[in-house]
């Protein structure tokens, strides 16, 4: 396994090789157990050369590999040969006696044609891979090869706004349509789903119709599922749809601006537990190398040649998310077109400085407090209270830490403004956050997000 680990990207090794269990070795035959036939087919299709090389190196010439699949593993599904960029769905398999309305269609139309609602720009080819999205992207490609047949069902993609959740979800749907045109794929935002449900239940009294429509989908993509929060009727209906599709080995892809654990209190526990059945994967803020590659790809796609120093400057100074990065590039191109000037480093610096002056506001303790409270979905009053609950204490310490680093306020004043705490309490908070930063990678990533929001680098 060490050989595979040394020759593969970390996410690929984790997804496709960590689950392999050596069973037996006799003479020149190694027997391994894989979770499913899908795994066996995927390994042979994508890593056959590496497998052969490793076997010859470890066992010797003439080495062979045999697979064992546990009883009950999913049956292997043969991929269609057809490849097309036609993203339309075939007519849904509804019996002639059924009367199911399409909630996306104009009332009165009887034909059950379902538009996938996929954005043709959001493909895997246009999705730059980096450490920020490698695991999610690898899982998405595996799902696109075998929708509903992998252990990544549902795929739950989470991350802050503008990091590419919608892009990745659409890319999976597009790849499935390219490889399997007969699959019925549907992308829908959670807000639109809620509107359709309300329309069906309040105005048309047609909830069963609504349920039946969604139950014929092969690949259902729901964007921004946090919008279901507090909508019990919508959640109950989606619970039924989820169960039906999952039991029928249909693929579910969900996106959210926060991980499942942070949806407690917003989403019904039954539904929340199902969100955790498959794979939950986070999209993170792209690093400098990834941001630079995104800019290069975007400029190439738009047919624009930009000097390297301009691209590097933008990649270095626009750090929050992909959407802002591309928006800055668009603004720069527009300004150069209007002013009829060449795009130079000076122009880029001036343009970004204008954006910075418009968007940056003075960082205050109140601003930091609101930022932390919004992120963790808690009231500011709880942070300022004297409660000793661990999660509240940590948010209070984090607020103190950020206040120390992003304002010129004294430790004494920070303590007074954050609940009347003393100087020693603030010092202890700084030490606690530094310890967490050094020992907890997940917390360190959260801290970096706060820092990027507070400091335009």
N, C-alpha and C positions, 0 to 999 in steps of 0.2 A: 504493500500500500504506500510505502514511502516513495517508491519510484513514481507512482501516479501522482502523489501530492506534489512532488518536485517538478513535474512536467505539466501540471494543469493549473488554471486559475483557481483561486480559493473557492469561489462560489460554485464553479463547475464540479470540483472535487466533492464539495459538501453535498450537492444535490444528487449526483449520480454515482459516487464511489463510496461515500461513507456507509451507505446501506448494504454494501456487498459483504457477505459473510463467507470466509473460506470453510468448506465442508470437509474435503478429503483430497489427498494427493496420492496417486498410485502410479508407479512407474513414471510415464511422461504425461499423465492426464491430471489436470487440476479441476476439481469440482467446486463451484461457488454457488451460493444462494443469492438470488436477486429478488427484490420485492414483488416483481410482476413481469409479465411478458413484455410490457411496454419498455421496462428498463432493459431487458435483454435485447430487444430490437433496436432501441436507441443506442446502446453501447456498441453494438455491431455496426450500426450505420455511421456513427460519428467517431468512434475511437478504436476501430478494428486494427489499424496499423500500430497504435500504441500498445494494444493488448498483445498482439503477436510479438512485438519487439521485447516486451517485458517477459513474456513466457519463455522465449528463447534465451533471454539473458539469465533468468532465474533457474529454469528447469533444464534447458539445453535444446539442441536441434530436435525437431519432431514433436515438440510439446503441443498438447492440445488442451482446449478449454471446454468444459461441459457446464451447463447451467441447471440449477434446480430452482423451481418456482413453488412457493408454499401453496398448499391446497386452499382453494378459495380465492386465489389472486384473480384479478380481472382477465378476461379473455383478450387475446391479441386481436387488434382491429387492423385490417389492411387499409393503408392509405390510398385514396384515389389517385390516379395518374394525372388527372386534369389539372392544369394550372392556368388561371385566367385572372384578369383584373376587373372582371364584371362583379361588382359588389352587390348586385340585386339578389334578393331571396327568391327561391321558388315558391309557388303557391303553397300555403300552409296545408298540411294534411288534415283537413276537416271533412267529416262525412257530409254527404249531400243533405242529410236531414238536420244537421246542426245549423243554428243561426247565431253566429258569433260576430259581434261588431268589432271592427278594428279601431281602437281608440285614437290612432294616428290619422285615420282616414276622414274624409268629409262625409258627414251624415248622408245616408241614402245610397252610397256606393256599396254594392254587394260583393264585389270581388275581394277575396281575402289575400291581397298582395301586401307584403310587409316590407317596408323600406328599412334597411339595416341602420340608417342614420349614422353611418360611419364617415368620419372626415378623411377624405382621400389623401390629405397632406400628412396625416399622422401615421406614417409607416415605420417599420423597423429600420429601413434604410435611412430615414431622416432622424432617427433617435440615436444620438451619440452615446456610446457606452463609456462609462467611467466607474470609478469606485463607488460613486453615489448611487448607481442604479444597476450594478452588475448582477446581483442576485435576482432582483426582480425581473430584469431583462432575460436572464437565463431561464427562469421559471416560465416566463411568458412564451418563449420559443418552444419549450417543452409542451406547454398546453396547446399551442398552435398546431403541433404535430399530432397530438392525441387529445382533442377536447373531450372532457368528461371521463377520460380514461387514466389520468394520472392521480397522484395523491394530492395535487395542488387544486383541490376543489372543495370550497371556493378558493380563489386567489383573492386575497385582501391586500390591496395596495394602499399605503397611507403615507402622508407627508404633507408639509405645508404647501400653501398655494404657490403655483408657478413652477413646480419642480418636475412636472411631466407625467402626472398620474393619468390625466385624460389622454395624453399622447400614447402612453404605453397600452392602456386599455383598448384604444382604437386600433393600435398596431396589431394586437393579438387578434382582434376581430377581422381585420383586413387580411392578415396572413391565413386565417382559417378559410375565409371566402376564396382566396386565391387557390388554395390547395383542395378545398372541399366545397365547391359551388352549391351543392345540394343541401348544405347545412343552413338552417335558418338562424341568422345572427341578428341581434338587436341591441343597440346602444340607446340608453335613455337616462337622462339626469333624474335624480331622486325627486327634485322639485316638480318636474313634469309628471313623473309617476304619481305623486301625491295629487296633482291637479286632475289627472285622469280618474283616479280612484274616487275623489270627491264628486266629479261629474257623474260617474257611474252610480254611486250610492245615493246621492242627494237628488239628482235631477232625472236620472233614467231608471233608478231602482234596478240596476243591471250588474250587480256585483259578480254574480255567477258568470255572466258573459265576460266580464273583465278578467276573472280568474282563468277561464278557459282559453282566452286569447294568449295570455302569458305562459300557459302550460304547454303550448305547442312550440315554444322557442327552444332551439338546440343550444345556443350560446347566448346567455343573457348578461349584459354589462350594465350595471347600475353605478352611476357616478355620484359622488358626494352623499353616501348613505347616512352621514350624520344629520342630514336634513330630515330624516324620518323621526328625529328626536321629538318626543312629546305627542306624536300623532299615533295614538294607540290603534285606531281603526286601520290606518295604512299599514302599520307594523303587523297586525293580525293577518291581513290579507297577504302581505309579502311573505309572512311565515308559511302560509299554505303553499304559495308559489314556490318558495325555496325548497320546501320538503318534497313537493312533487318533482321538480326538476332534478334535485340531487338524487332522489331514489331512482329516477329514470336515467341516471348517468349522463345528464346534461351538464354543461359547464356553466358555472357562475363566476363572474368577475366583478368585484366590488372595489370602489375607491372611497377614501375618507381623508379628512384633514387631520385625523388623529388615530392612534392605534386602538384596537378593540378595548383594551383595558381602560382607556379614557372615555369610553362611551357609556360606562356604567352610570345609571341615573337618567340617561337619554333614551337608550334602546332597551326593549324588553329582554329580560334575562334569557328566555328561551331562544330568541333570535340571536342574541349576542353570543351564546354558546355555539351556535351554528357558524357564526362568522369565524370561529377559531378552529373549525374542523380541518381546514386545509392548510394553506400557507399564508401567513401574514408577513409582508415584506415592506420595508421602509425605503422611500426615496429621500435621499439626503441632499444637502446643498452641494452643488458640484465644485470640485477643486479647480485651481487655476488652469491646469492642463486641459481638463474637460471643458471649461468655459472657453478657452482659446480655440479648441477644436469645434465647438458649437458655432462660434463666430465665423470660422473659416468655411465650414459647411454651408452656413446660411448665405455668406457672401458669394460663394461659388454657385449656389442654387439660384441666386438672384442675378447672376451674370455680372457681378461687380468685382473689380480688382482693388484691393485695399492694401496699403503698405503694412508690412509686418509690425512696425512700431505702433501704428494706430490700433491694430487688433490686439496687440499685447497690452496697450494702455487700457483699452476698454475692458479686457478680461481681468486685469488687475484691480480695476476700480469699481466694477459693477459685480457685486458678489452675492446678492440675496437670492436670486432665483433665475431660471432660464427665461421666463417671460419678460422680466425687467431687462435682462441682457439683450434679448432680441429687440425689445422696444427701444433701447438706447441706440442700437445699430440702425434701426429704421429711422429714428429721429435724426441721426447723423447724416444718413443718406438723403433724407428729405431736405435738411438744411443746406447741404452742399448743392442740391439740385436747384433750390430756390435762389440761393446766392450766386450760383454758377461759379463755384469755387472748387478747386481740387481738394480732396479729403486728405488733410495733413494732420500731423500730430498736434500742431497748434490748434487746429479746428476742433479736433477731438477733445483736447483739454478744455477749451472754452465751452464746448457744448456740454460736457459732463459737469463743468463748474456751474453752469446755469441750472442744470437739473438738480444738482446738489443744493444750491441756494434755495430753489423752490421747494424741495422735499424735506430738507433737514430742518428740524426744529430743535430748540434748546432742550437738552436732556435734563430733566428734573427728577427728583425722587418720586413725585406724584406720577410722572410719566412711566418710570420704571415699575412702580407698584401696579399701575394699570396693566402694563405689558405682561407682568408675571401672573397677575390674577386672571387675565383673559386666556393666557396659554394653558393654565391648569384648571380653568373653569371653576374658580372659587371666588367668593366675595372678598373684596379688599378688606372688609371689616374683620374677616377671619384672620388674615395675615397680621392685622394690627392688634388682635386680641391677645390674651395671655394663655390661650390653649396650648397644651403640651403634646397634642397629637403630632406624631412624627412627620406626616406629610405636610402639615401646616407649618411646623417648625422649620422644615427644610425650605419651603417657599419663602419664609421670612428671612432665613439666613441668606438665601440667594438674592433677595431684594437688597439686603444690606451690602452684600458683596458687590453687586452691580452699581449700587449708589456710591460706594467708595471709589470704584474705578472709572465711573463716567460722570461724576460731578465733583465739584471742588468743596463739597460740604465736609465739615469735620466729623470725626467719629461720634463725638458727643451729640452733635446736631442730628446725625443720621439716626441714632438711637431714639432721640426725643421724637422725631417725626414718624418713626415706625413703631408707634405704640408705647412711647415713653420708656424705652429700654436704656440701660446705662452703657457707659463706655466699654466695660468689660464684656458685656453681652455681644456688642458689635465685634470686638476682637475675637471672641470665641466663634462667631459666625464666619468670619473671614478664614479662620483656621479650618473650620469644618468643611467649607466649600472647596478650599484648596486640597484637602484630603480626598474629597469625593472626586474632584477633577483628576487627581493622580491615580485613583484606583478603580473608577467606574467609567468605562468607555462610553456607555450610553448617556450618562449624565454629562460627560465632557462634550459630547456632540450637541446636547441641548444647550449647554453653556455657550458654545460657539455660535449657535443660532441667535441667542439673545445678543451676543456681542456684535454680530454682523448687522442686526437690526438697529443697534444703538450707535454704531460707529461705521460710517461710510468709508470703507477702506479703498 
